[in-house]
Amino acid sequence: MILLREIQEKDIEALERLAQIPGFINLTNDRDYLKELIGRSVSSFKDSLANKGEAKYIFVAEDLQNHRVLGTSMIAAQHGTADSPHFYFEVGSEEKFSDTINTGFIHGTLKLKYDTNGPSEIGGLVLDPEQRNSEARIGRQISFLRFLFLGLNKNRFKRKVIAELLPPLNKKGQSPLWEAVGRRFTNMDYWEADRLCQKNKEFIFSLFPSGKIYTTFLPAEARNAIGKVGKETEPVVHMLKKIGFTYKNQVDPFDGGPHLWANVDEILPIKKLAPFQFDPTLAVPAGSPKETGLICKTQQKPATFRAMSVQVVTQNGKITPVEPQAEALRQVLAIEPGDQVSFMPYY
């Protein structure tokens, strides 16, 4: 049985374990940083931060049978401020033609840009490798939990949301684009630069090239990484595009991973999010369509957010779970007959 909930201070060791998974840069393997991240999340759920734009909400998927955290995800209230801008490369092209020799070329270009009034951001998606192909589809659960929370708390977030995705890395775990561009202008290792970026982005302003970068001059491996994702990230791209995210020719300036954008109100699961009255005894006609998604109690304890993945039938403003989930919802989420709940189908 999987409980989807807000992160707590007791989860520090689980977060450290997940941060050590090779190939993931969503979590930095630094205990002090992770403690600070958890503290920020706890304060965010309490809505106690003076600057609401600094809020970060971290969610975990916990296996209640063995009390083991199997995955995480996160929403940042704002990605890109005057103190910490949202940097990106704008991907473009430039056409050149010579009448004299009747020859022309179209060159790919990268241009560093930044935003000081950025969107909200979804990220932090890390899953225990053993769970990637599990029948419970825990990755989907913890990923969509962000949309459930976002849909129920729109006043805490921007009207646009961004997802920054991992590019393909080489056999050494390096970013080809960083090796071709970033390292040459900073003399820093990719992971070192990524960690520094969490605290201070001044070096990007000071050291990165301000003019156009012609991708023609880059190695083929670097060119081919721009706007692409690794194989493990391909299902995430497919899911995000299916529910309303689009690519706008913007990539990460460090590794070339694509940035996908969406209007919050146009994200499909959020559009389908609806309130219901919980009725586990609802008489369901034979052949009634079943929906799978996330359910939570509408009124929850302060500073908490709990949800579960269920299969349900909805009818005339009421919702009933497919057996034997009613008892689990009562025990885990304290949902009783007659309670108001919110249900969000995955698709």
C-alpha positions as CSV (number, residue, x, y, z in Angstrom):
1,M,0.0,0.0,0.0
2,I,1.5,3.3,-1.1
3,L,0.9,6.6,0.8
4,L,1.6,9.8,-1.1
5,R,2.5,12.5,1.3
6,E,4.5,15.6,2.2
7,I,8.1,15.1,3.1
8,Q,9.0,15.1,6.8
9,E,12.3,15.6,8.7
10,K,12.4,11.9,9.5
11,D,12.9,11.3,5.7
12,I,16.4,12.6,5.6
13,E,18.1,9.2,5.3
14,A,15.7,8.1,2.6
15,L,16.4,11.3,0.7
16,E,20.2,10.7,1.0
17,R,19.7,7.2,-0.4
18,L,17.7,8.4,-3.4
19,A,20.3,11.2,-4.0
20,Q,22.9,8.5,-4.6
21,I,21.1,6.9,-7.6
22,P,23.5,7.2,-10.6
23,G,22.3,9.4,-13.4
24,F,19.9,11.6,-11.4
25,I,20.7,15.3,-10.8
26,N,17.4,16.2,-9.2
27,L,18.8,15.6,-5.8
28,T,22.3,16.7,-4.6
29,N,24.0,14.2,-2.4
30,D,24.9,16.6,0.4
31,R,23.3,16.0,3.8
32,D,23.3,19.7,4.9
33,Y,21.7,20.7,1.6
34,L,19.1,18.0,1.8
35,K,18.3,19.0,5.4
36,E,17.9,22.6,4.2
37,L,15.6,21.4,1.4
38,I,13.4,19.4,3.7
39,G,13.2,22.4,6.1
40,R,12.2,24.6,3.2
41,S,9.5,22.1,2.2
42,V,8.1,21.8,5.7
43,S,7.8,25.6,6.0
44,S,6.2,25.7,2.5
45,F,3.4,23.3,3.5
46,K,2.9,25.4,6.6
47,D,2.7,28.5,4.3
48,S,5.0,30.2,6.8
49,L,7.6,31.6,4.4
50,A,7.8,35.4,4.2
51,N,8.6,35.2,0.5
52,K,6.1,32.9,-1.1
53,G,8.1,32.6,-4.3
54,E,10.8,30.7,-2.4
55,A,8.4,27.9,-1.5
56,K,9.4,24.3,-2.5
57,Y,7.0,21.5,-1.9
58,I,8.6,18.0,-1.7
59,F,6.4,14.9,-1.9
60,V,7.3,11.3,-1.1
61,A,5.8,7.9,-2.0
62,E,6.0,5.6,1.1
63,D,5.4,1.9,1.1
64,L,3.4,1.5,4.3
65,Q,4.2,-2.2,4.7
66,N,7.9,-1.6,5.3
67,H,7.9,2.1,5.9
68,R,10.3,2.7,3.0
69,V,10.3,5.8,0.8
70,L,10.4,4.7,-2.8
71,G,10.3,8.0,-4.7
72,T,10.1,11.8,-4.5
73,S,8.8,14.7,-6.6
74,M,8.7,18.5,-6.1
75,I,7.1,21.7,-7.1
76,A,8.9,25.1,-6.8
77,A,6.6,28.0,-6.5
78,Q,8.8,30.2,-8.7
79,H,11.8,29.3,-10.8
80,G,13.5,32.6,-11.8
81,T,13.7,35.7,-9.6
82,A,15.8,38.8,-9.6
83,D,18.1,37.2,-7.1
84,S,18.2,33.8,-8.8
85,P,17.2,34.1,-12.5
86,H,16.0,31.3,-14.7
87,F,18.7,30.8,-17.3
88,Y,18.2,29.0,-20.6
89,F,19.6,28.7,-24.1
90,E,17.2,29.8,-26.8
91,V,17.6,27.3,-29.7
92,G,17.4,29.0,-33.1
93,S,18.9,29.0,-36.5
94,E,20.5,31.4,-38.9
95,E,20.5,31.2,-42.7
96,K,23.6,32.2,-44.7
97,F,23.8,32.4,-48.5
98,S,26.4,33.6,-51.0
99,D,25.2,34.7,-54.4
100,T,28.9,34.6,-55.6
101,I,29.3,30.9,-55.1
102,N,25.6,30.0,-55.1
103,T,26.0,28.2,-51.8
104,G,24.0,28.5,-48.5
105,F,23.9,27.0,-45.1
106,I,21.5,27.0,-42.2
107,H,23.4,27.1,-38.9
108,G,21.9,26.1,-35.5
109,T,22.4,28.7,-32.8
110,L,22.2,28.9,-29.0
111,K,21.7,32.2,-27.2
112,L,21.9,32.6,-23.4
113,K,18.8,34.3,-22.0
114,Y,17.3,34.6,-18.5
115,D,14.0,35.4,-16.8
116,T,13.6,37.2,-13.4
117,N,9.9,36.6,-13.1
118,G,9.8,32.9,-14.0
119,P,7.1,30.2,-13.8
120,S,6.5,27.6,-11.2
121,E,8.5,24.4,-11.8
122,I,7.8,20.7,-11.4
123,G,10.9,18.6,-10.8
124,G,12.7,16.5,-8.2
125,L,11.3,13.2,-9.7
126,V,13.4,10.4,-8.4
127,L,12.3,6.8,-8.2
128,D,13.9,3.8,-6.5
129,P,15.4,1.8,-9.5
130,E,13.7,-1.4,-8.3
131,Q,10.3,0.3,-8.7
132,R,10.6,1.5,-12.3
133,N,8.6,-1.3,-13.8
134,S,6.4,-2.2,-10.8
135,E,2.7,-2.9,-11.3
136,A,1.9,-0.2,-8.8
137,R,3.4,2.4,-11.2
138,I,4.7,4.4,-8.3
139,G,6.5,6.7,-10.7
140,R,3.2,7.8,-12.1
141,Q,1.7,8.2,-8.7
142,I,4.4,10.5,-7.3
143,S,4.6,12.4,-10.6
144,F,0.9,13.2,-10.8
145,L,0.7,14.0,-7.1
146,R,2.3,17.4,-8.0
147,F,-0.6,18.2,-10.3
148,L,-3.2,17.3,-7.7
149,F,-1.6,19.6,-5.2
150,L,-1.1,22.3,-7.8
151,G,-4.7,22.1,-8.9
152,L,-6.0,22.4,-5.3
153,N,-3.7,25.2,-4.4
154,K,-3.5,27.4,-7.5
155,N,-3.1,30.6,-5.4
156,R,0.4,29.4,-4.3
157,F,1.7,29.1,-7.8
158,K,2.3,30.9,-11.1
159,R,-0.1,30.5,-14.0
160,K,2.6,28.8,-16.1
161,V,4.7,25.8,-15.1
162,I,7.9,24.5,-16.5
163,A,9.6,21.0,-16.5
164,E,13.3,20.8,-17.0
165,L,14.3,17.3,-18.3
166,L,17.5,15.3,-18.2
167,P,19.4,15.0,-21.5
168,P,21.4,11.9,-22.6
169,L,24.7,11.6,-20.8
170,N,27.8,9.9,-22.2
171,K,29.3,6.7,-20.9
172,K,31.3,8.6,-18.3
173,G,28.1,10.3,-16.9
174,Q,29.1,13.6,-18.5
175,S,27.0,16.1,-20.4
176,P,28.4,16.4,-24.0
177,L,27.1,20.0,-24.2
178,W,28.7,21.0,-20.9
179,E,32.0,19.5,-22.0
180,A,31.8,21.4,-25.3
181,V,30.7,24.8,-23.9
182,G,30.3,25.1,-20.1
183,R,33.6,23.6,-19.1
184,R,35.5,25.8,-21.6
185,F,34.0,29.0,-20.1
186,T,34.0,28.1,-16.4
187,N,36.8,25.5,-16.0
188,M,34.4,23.6,-13.8
189,D,33.2,20.0,-13.6
190,Y,29.5,19.6,-14.6
191,W,28.4,18.3,-11.2
192,E,30.4,21.0,-9.4
193,A,28.8,23.7,-11.5
194,D,25.3,22.2,-10.9
195,R,25.9,22.2,-7.1
196,L,27.1,25.8,-7.1
197,C,24.1,26.8,-9.2
198,Q,21.8,25.7,-6.4
199,K,23.3,28.5,-4.2
200,N,24.7,31.2,-6.5
201,K,24.3,31.7,-10.3
202,E,26.5,34.8,-10.6
203,F,29.2,32.8,-12.4
204,I,26.7,32.1,-15.3
205,F,26.3,35.9,-15.8
206,S,30.0,36.5,-15.6
207,L,31.5,33.6,-17.5
208,F,29.1,32.3,-20.1
209,P,29.2,33.7,-23.6
210,S,26.7,36.4,-24.2
211,G,26.5,36.2,-28.0
212,K,25.3,33.5,-30.3
213,I,26.9,30.1,-30.2
214,Y,26.9,28.4,-33.5
215,T,26.3,24.7,-33.0
216,T,28.2,24.0,-36.2
217,F,31.4,24.4,-34.2
218,L,30.4,21.9,-31.5
219,P,31.2,18.2,-31.6
220,A,28.5,16.0,-33.1
221,E,27.8,14.4,-29.7
222,A,27.1,17.8,-28.2
223,R,24.9,18.9,-31.1
224,N,22.9,15.8,-30.9
225,A,22.2,16.3,-27.2
226,I,20.5,19.7,-27.6
227,G,16.8,19.4,-26.8
228,K,17.0,15.6,-26.4
229,V,16.5,13.3,-23.4
230,G,18.0,10.1,-22.2
231,K,16.1,6.8,-22.7
232,E,15.0,6.7,-19.1
233,T,13.4,10.1,-19.4
234,E,11.5,9.4,-22.7
235,P,8.4,8.1,-20.9
236,V,8.3,11.4,-18.9
237,V,8.4,13.5,-22.0
238,H,5.6,11.4,-23.6
239,M,3.5,11.8,-20.4
240,L,4.0,15.5,-20.2
241,K,3.2,16.2,-23.8
242,K,0.1,14.0,-23.5
243,I,-1.3,16.2,-20.7
244,G,-0.6,19.6,-22.2
245,F,3.2,20.4,-22.0
246,T,5.0,21.7,-25.1
247,Y,8.6,22.4,-26.1
248,K,9.4,26.0,-26.9
249,N,12.9,25.8,-28.2
250,Q,14.4,26.4,-24.8
251,V,17.1,24.1,-23.2
252,D,19.2,24.0,-20.1
253,P,22.4,26.1,-20.6
254,F,24.4,23.4,-18.7
255,D,23.4,20.2,-20.5
256,G,21.0,21.0,-23.3
257,G,18.0,19.2,-21.7
258,P,14.7,20.5,-23.0
259,H,12.3,22.8,-21.1
260,L,8.6,21.9,-21.5
261,W,6.0,24.5,-20.7
262,A,2.3,24.4,-19.9
263,N,-0.5,26.8,-18.7
264,V,-1.7,25.5,-15.3
265,D,-5.3,25.6,-16.3
266,E,-4.7,23.7,-19.5
267,I,-3.0,20.7,-17.8
268,L,-5.3,17.8,-18.5
269,P,-5.4,16.1,-15.0
270,I,-6.0,19.5,-13.4
271,K,-8.8,20.3,-15.8
272,K,-10.5,17.0,-14.8
273,L,-9.9,17.5,-11.0
274,A,-13.3,17.6,-9.3
275,P,-14.9,17.4,-5.8
276,F,-17.1,14.5,-4.8
277,Q,-18.9,13.1,-1.8
278,F,-17.4,9.8,-0.6
279,D,-19.9,7.0,-0.6
280,P,-18.4,3.5,-0.4
281,T,-21.9,1.9,-0.5
282,L,-23.0,3.6,-3.7
283,A,-24.9,1.2,-5.9
284,V,-23.0,1.0,-9.2
285,P,-24.8,-0.2,-12.3
286,A,-23.2,-3.1,-14.1
287,G,-20.7,-2.0,-16.8
288,S,-20.2,1.5,-15.2
289,P,-16.9,3.0,-16.4
290,K,-14.0,2.9,-13.9
291,E,-11.4,5.6,-13.6
292,T,-7.9,5.4,-12.1
293,G,-6.4,8.4,-10.4
294,L,-5.5,10.1,-7.2
295,I,-7.9,10.8,-4.3
296,C,-7.4,13.0,-1.2
297,K,-9.6,14.3,1.6
298,T,-10.5,17.9,0.7
299,Q,-10.1,19.2,4.3
300,Q,-6.8,18.0,5.7
301,K,-4.8,18.7,8.8
302,P,-2.7,21.9,8.5
303,A,0.8,21.5,6.9
304,T,-0.1,18.1,5.6
305,F,-1.0,16.6,2.2
306,R,-2.0,13.0,1.8
307,A,-3.3,11.1,-1.2
308,M,-3.6,7.6,-2.6
309,S,-4.0,6.0,-6.1
310,V,-7.4,4.4,-6.5
311,Q,-9.8,3.0,-9.0
312,V,-13.2,4.5,-8.6
313,V,-16.7,5.0,-10.1
314,T,-18.3,8.4,-10.0
315,Q,-22.0,9.1,-10.2
316,N,-24.1,12.2,-9.6
317,G,-21.5,14.0,-7.5
318,K,-20.6,10.9,-5.5
319,I,-17.6,8.6,-5.7
320,T,-17.1,5.0,-4.6
321,P,-13.8,3.1,-4.7
322,V,-13.5,-0.3,-6.3
323,E,-13.2,-2.9,-3.5
324,P,-11.2,-3.5,-1.3
325,Q,-9.9,0.1,-1.3
326,A,-12.6,1.7,0.9
327,E,-11.1,0.3,4.1
328,A,-7.6,1.4,3.0
329,L,-8.8,4.9,2.4
330,R,-10.4,5.0,5.9
331,Q,-7.3,3.7,7.6
332,V,-4.7,5.7,5.7
333,L,-6.5,8.9,4.7
334,A,-9.2,9.0,7.4
335,I,-11.9,9.2,4.7
336,E,-15.3,8.3,6.1
337,P,-18.7,8.0,4.3
338,G,-20.1,11.5,3.6
339,D,-16.7,13.2,3.5
340,Q,-15.8,15.6,0.8
341,V,-12.9,14.4,-1.4
342,S,-11.1,15.5,-4.4
343,F,-10.4,13.1,-7.3
344,M,-8.0,13.6,-10.2
345,P,-7.9,11.0,-13.0
346,Y,-4.5,10.4,-14.5
347,Y,-5.6,10.9,-18.1
